[in-house]
Structure formats: structure tokens, C-alpha cells
Amino acid sequence: MAIDRPGLAEFLRERRGALQPEDVGLPRGQRRRTAGLRREEVAGLCHMSTDYYTRLERERGPHPSAQMIASIAQGLHLSLDERDHLFRLAGHQPPTRGSSSEHVSPGLLRIFDRLGDTAAEIVTEVGETLRQTPLGIALVGDATRYTGPARSRGYRWFTDPAARALYVTEDHAHMSRMYAAGLRALLAVGGPGSRAAHLTDLLLAESAEFRTLWETHEVGIHPNEVKRYQHPEVGRLELNCQTLVDPHQAHHLMVYTAAPGSESHEKLEMLAVIGAQSLSSTPADGVGGDPGSRP
């Protein structure tokens, strides 16, 4: 497929102009005259230089890669139909839809963008973290930095001892059963060619604990109502997790809260301050995310 530079440039300009700062979690500021977002704001949302994005809007620059187009689609909060259109304008075949997609829906992103002072994350059905709020990073570390099968928290749970450090020891056995049961349920739905099947094969080869649990054929092992953490900076935390599911993309928005007035609530507020102070530094690898009910 050939790139349609005029069409791509016009589409980018129109979508940028249709967005307001508050639509993407940015402050509006005073004396704002721009109709829609500024180019530098979009570039920041898309994790690219302003110069690179500007050249695309001006029908110049190199042919953008599929990875770059995916980043732009997410940064502009495009719907799946809009994302697919953007890919075709850029001369690429659109990615597949469904449970294997990592494109977060605009509706889920709008909710996530309003949770800046809350511990929250968006994860795929196999536990790959796609987005984290600053407090979410302060709570469990930056879980978006992993690559390969280690992106899955369930895989890390069985293959990396450091993945268990943030959770109280008494909960480890239940969480192991939960991860194995969750992966079995996903495998039954997704079948042999799914991500769940790939992770299952890897874990059967690499983890004796997983092999033992797999042989029990357990399903339906749910997370504990209260999730207990042993944080290296604030100590014991007891949090509840509420989950919002996007049924079309199989993405989960997970929000972690503590009862108002509780010791955990005070510690979560303290962690917000600590996280804000150390956000620019590399977070400690505690675990890579809360287990929820997914691998």
C-alpha cells in the first residue's frame, strides 16, 4: 500500500483540531488561543519529536512505520475505525482487532486520563500493562518497560522471584493458583494460536510450580477482595481493586483505592508525594502490577 501524504496530513490536522486539552488529560492553561491541541502537545502524547509530527502534517518527512502510526493513533485517542483509516493513509495494513489488540479505546482512555491522582492501570487480558498513572507507578513500579513474554505479569510471577516481593508471603500460594487458572480459562477461549497458548507453553517449560498447578485443571480462582502489599517505602498496604472491562478489546482498567481514614489511605497519600518526587528516576522493580484476575 502506498502512503497518501495529503490525506494523512489532512486527517492528522482535523483530528488534532477536534481535541481539547481536557479530552486527553492535559491542563488548558490561560490565554489559550489554539483551536484544538497544539502540535507539541500531540507530539508529546505520541512520544515523538514535535519536528517529526509537524513534518507529517506538512506532507513531508520519512514514511512513518506501523509502530509510529500506532503511537499516533493512541495519542490522538482514535477509535478503531479511525485507527484503521490512519494506517491505510500511511500505507500500512491495519492491525488485527480483538483480544490481541493493544489499542486502548478512546472511552477507556478518557476515564483513565481523569485518574491522575489515583493508582490505576490499563492491562490486556494476559496481564500486559499498557498504561499506568503516576501513583500506579509509585505503587508497583513501571510495568510498561518489560518486553517479550515478561510483559505478562503472570509470566513474571512464575519466572522472576522479584515479581513477588511486593505482595505479602501469605498470599503467594493463592495468587499462583489464580494466575494458572486464569491462563487456562484464556487458553480455552483463545485456542492454540493465542497469546495465552504461547505463554502456557513457555511456563510449562520454565516453571516447575506452574507445571504442578497446571495439572490440577483449576479454573475460576478469583483474586482476594483485599489486595495486600508490602511496599518498600511505606510498608503494609491493604487496597481494593475496581475493574472496568472493555469487552471489544479485552482491556481492563484497574483502579486501586483504600478506605478513607484508614492507615492504608494515609500511606497511599504519602506514596503519591514520594512518587511525584521520584518520578523522573527509575522506579524500584517491585512487581510489575497488581494481579487482578488475569495472568
Secondary structure, 3 states (H helix, E strand, C coil): CCCCHHHHHHHHHHHHHHCCHHHHCCCCCCCCCCCCCCHHHHHHHCCCCHHHHHHHHCCCCCCCCHHHHHHHHHHCCCCHHHHHHHHHHCCCCCCCCCCCCCCCCHHHHHHHHCCCCCEEEEECCCCEEEEECHHHHHHHCCHHHCCHHHHEHHHHHHHCHHHHCCECHHHHHHHHHHHHHHHHHHHHHHCCCCHHHHHHHHHHHHCHHHHHHHCCCCCCCCCCCCEEEEECCCEEEEEEEEEEEECCCCEEEEEEECCCCCHHHHHHHHHHHHHHHHCCCCCCCCCCCCCCCCC
